[in-house]
């Protein structure tokens, strides 16, 4: 649909301009959340996702491929957290979000260092 709109001239000139729309859509989502309007939250979240895909298109990035890669990376890192927790004799359900986030950072650093 975005491609069709672009062909008709209804498009952002570049990804930077489209990115500004992300802020607007995020603010609209937050307003819907604050109002407690579940239907508006769903609609605004859809608008936000649609805008992200539009930015990806303008950057010449396949949004589905980028999302799949992000999910794969998350799974790999989460499995790294699980492994470290087990190695340390800990229980994930007993750790705070801050503790888990610190382990996430360890896994991320190790992964980043590994690929350099």
C-alpha positions as CSV (number, residue, x, y, z in Angstrom):
1,X,0.0,0.0,0.0
2,X,2.8,2.4,0.8
3,X,4.4,1.7,-2.6
4,X,1.1,2.6,-4.3
5,X,0.8,5.8,-2.3
6,X,4.4,6.7,-3.2
7,X,3.7,6.2,-6.9
8,X,0.8,8.7,-6.5
9,X,3.2,11.2,-4.9
10,X,1.9,10.7,-1.4
11,X,5.2,9.9,0.3
12,X,7.8,11.4,2.5
13,X,10.8,12.8,0.7
14,X,13.3,10.7,2.8
15,X,13.5,8.4,5.8
16,X,14.5,11.3,8.1
17,X,11.2,13.1,7.4
18,X,9.2,9.9,7.9
19,X,11.1,9.4,11.2
20,X,9.5,12.5,12.6
21,X,6.1,10.8,12.1
22,X,7.3,8.1,14.5
23,X,7.5,10.6,17.3
24,X,4.0,11.9,16.5
25,X,2.6,8.3,16.4
26,X,4.4,7.4,19.7
27,X,2.9,10.5,21.4
28,X,-0.6,9.5,20.1
29,X,-0.1,6.0,21.5
30,X,0.9,7.4,24.9
31,X,-2.2,9.6,24.9
32,X,-4.4,6.6,24.1
33,X,-2.8,4.6,26.9
34,X,-3.2,7.5,29.4
35,X,-6.9,7.7,28.4
36,X,-7.3,4.0,29.0
37,X,-8.9,3.6,25.6
38,X,-8.0,0.0,24.5
39,X,-9.4,0.5,20.9
40,X,-7.4,3.7,20.4
41,X,-4.3,2.0,21.8
42,X,-4.7,-0.8,19.2
43,X,-5.2,1.7,16.4
44,X,-2.3,3.9,17.4
45,X,0.0,1.0,17.8
46,X,-0.9,-0.1,14.3
47,X,-0.2,3.4,13.1
48,X,3.2,3.3,14.8
49,X,4.1,0.0,13.3
50,X,2.9,1.2,9.8
51,X,5.2,4.2,10.2
52,X,8.2,2.0,11.2
53,X,7.6,-0.1,8.0
54,X,7.4,3.1,6.0
55,X,10.8,4.3,7.4
56,X,12.3,0.9,6.6
57,X,11.0,1.1,3.0
58,X,12.6,4.5,2.6
59,X,15.9,3.2,4.0
60,X,15.6,0.3,1.5
61,X,15.4,-2.2,4.4
62,X,13.1,-5.2,4.2
63,X,11.1,-4.7,7.4
64,X,10.1,-8.3,7.8
65,X,13.7,-9.5,7.3
66,X,14.9,-6.9,9.9
67,X,12.2,-8.0,12.4
68,X,13.1,-11.7,11.9
69,X,16.8,-10.9,12.5
70,X,15.9,-8.9,15.7
71,X,13.8,-11.9,17.0
72,X,16.6,-14.3,16.3
73,X,19.1,-12.0,18.1
74,X,16.7,-11.6,21.0
75,X,16.3,-15.4,21.3
76,X,20.0,-16.0,21.1
77,X,20.7,-13.4,23.8
78,X,17.8,-14.6,26.0
79,X,19.2,-18.2,25.8
80,X,22.5,-16.7,26.8
81,X,20.9,-15.2,29.9
82,X,19.3,-18.6,30.7
83,X,22.7,-20.3,30.4
84,X,24.4,-17.8,32.6
85,X,21.7,-18.0,35.3
86,X,21.9,-21.8,35.3
87,X,25.8,-21.7,35.4
88,X,25.6,-19.5,38.5
89,X,23.1,-21.7,40.2
90,X,20.4,-19.1,40.2
91,X,16.7,-19.1,39.5
92,X,15.5,-16.6,36.8
93,X,12.1,-16.1,38.5
94,X,13.9,-14.9,41.7
95,X,16.1,-12.4,39.9
96,X,15.0,-8.7,39.5
97,X,14.6,-7.1,36.2
98,X,17.8,-5.1,37.0
99,X,19.7,-8.3,37.6
100,X,18.5,-9.9,34.4
101,X,19.2,-6.7,32.4
102,X,22.8,-6.7,33.8
103,X,23.2,-10.3,32.6
104,X,21.7,-9.3,29.2
105,X,24.4,-6.6,29.0
106,X,27.1,-9.3,29.7
107,X,25.7,-11.5,26.9
108,X,25.4,-8.6,24.5
109,X,29.0,-7.5,25.2
110,X,30.3,-11.0,24.7
111,X,28.4,-11.3,21.5
112,X,29.6,-8.0,20.2
113,X,33.2,-8.7,21.1
114,X,32.9,-12.2,19.5
115,X,32.0,-10.7,16.1
116,X,34.7,-8.0,16.1
